């Protein structure tokens, strides 16, 4: 294929994406409601379906940028809640949210998040972490599972008994095994594909309800 044909093909794909994005009802609704991205509706649906929210909760949001999940959490949990958010990317401040710009995969970043909690018991951990895509499916899948494992490990250490976890993964190799690890630690586990998640996307969410005590 010639360079010109490759460029034309790429431009066609880009134009199609822009057209779909601009005409996406979730994008339009997010703009109307002041959410920073359409991802807000994924969390709203998960929270309603699995009864995740209670006023005054302490929540950790992993992979928070650009901040739409933080907006939902603050909106639904009220001023008595404590919300700690972390992302390797910068995030515009959301009122009432303690944001930590750090790499959650590193010990120093993890320690910063724990310090920001100030020993507050955590009721809910939500993770919308996603790897930087390489375009190699097997590599991206392995990275997705790794991020999920980090989120699960953090949740098991920080959640109160009975606390909940929401974690995003890609469907593929390792997903079933990861689901079993979540099932070993939580009373109920649900696999969800929110309506706001695009059909072509391989992303899927695991919801762990009720962290169980090791005793």
NORBELHU-V346852 format. One line per field, one symbol per residue. phi: phi as a letter, one per 20 degrees, with the letter a starting at -180 (. if undefined). psi: psi as a letter, one per 40 degrees, with the letter a starting at -180 (. if undefined). Layout:
phi = ???
psi = ???
This chain:
phi = .fffffffffffffffffffffefffffffffenefbffgfffffffffdledbgnfdcddemefeoffffffffeenfefccddbbfefcfgdgndeddeaeffeffffffffffflmffeebddcdfbfffendgffffffffffffffffffffdffgnfccccecdfqgnffffgfffffddfcccdccgffefgffefbdddddmgefff
psi = hiddddddddddddddddddddehddddddddeeidiedddddddddddefdhhieihihhhfdieedddddddddeieeihhhiiidiihhhhhehhhhhihdeidddddddddddfehhhdhhhhfhiihheehddddddddddddddddddddddiiheiihhhhiihahedddddddddeeidihihigidehideieiihhhhhghiid.
